[in-house]
Amino acid sequence: MELKSSMNETWKLFSIGTFVGCLILILLLDKSHQNLSLLAARNAMLQLVNPIESSNFTLNNTKDEKNFSIDGMETPVNGTKKKCNMFEGRWVYKSDEHPQYDSIKCPFLEEKMSCQMNGRPDFEYEKWIWESTDCDIPLFNGTYMLETLRNKKMIMSGDSLNRNMWESLACLLYTSIHPSRAEVDAKQTLYKVFKAKDYNFTFEFHWSPFLVEFDEKHKNGKKVLVLDKLSSNSKQWHDADIMVFNSGHWWSHTGKFKSWDLFSYKGELTEEMPIELAYERAMKTWATWLENNVNPQKTTVFFRSISAEHKSRQYDQWCYNITKPMKGESYVSVYPNSLVDVIESLVKVMNKPKVNYLNVTKLSEYRIDAHPSVYRSMNWKNITQKFEDVLGYADCSHWCLPGLPDTWNRLLFASLFFGSSDMVIS
């Protein structure tokens, strides 16, 4: 009897020990699996540090469990190959949508972009989301971007619309870190910089509306646009790992809004030149500089397309008091299509380096509601009283922040890290 009792006790202890041992083993295996998952995630991120090397990265569409890619990559769908163009789609209203940053807390916004701070009463323009026809575009992730671009430099250069875009991206990144870990110099309009200390990441804006030299103090007393000489601030571009350029709006200005008096080309000054020819010569100067100064193995280059303006009385397109996007194809461009043809034709043939075309024109055309309009100044009530025609004061060119340029940067983010180096021009 005592022997049997002893055997039962031993069996119980053995069973308990086995159970505890198995439990510990399961926990250890689970922890190991988590570590492997974290390691795999970290390695996947590190593989994306160089956007050029990761240009064939394919994103998985979790909605319908198909492989697809973002813009310009061919993807097998039911045995066939399909192009996915994230610039084609529609705006969808989402009542619970909120911006990723607070315009009041972001130190980068200039007054004319701070619509809410200036007293704009409606918030509906912040609740529209761009949905591609056949791409599941990833949401912007500032921490991911900073980690991936650790020890990198990024620049945007162009006119005030690129500054509009720079301010948007700077705010998006700024909210991803503690304010004490950021260096900010954004008081000037010609140069702005944001640095994320913990990532050794630098993000600069350089004012250059023509991308070529604009000599406002020429020896003949005239303002001269030098078509075959690159902008002087290009000296600060060359070591960047990511470059985002634009140029267009200032070329279309006429009459009292035209900036230059004379063109200079191959040492000769001329007052008259077809604007398409002048623009083409200037953009070829920019393209030649890229070919001679940019290492395509190190640097990714983008050109952002023209940003739509809504300031035409002729076509009943004025942004004053408009709170909803335009519907259908009702937009009529006031920007010369001939200039669009020039830059698109040039970008298509550039290969060393390849220039990615960030085509935000069409999706911006719908957003007549997203401009600052009269809310371009905190003192807008007093200022507008001085105008007999308030439309003469309304800003229908730039964009409120938070707002449309956040979508541009979401598409830039997708193109950089989950897309292809072959941008679709459509």
Disulfide bonds with the S-S distance in Angstrom:
Cys84-Cys135 1.76
Cys106-Cys171 1.92
Cys115-Cys400 2.01
Cys319-Cys396 2.12
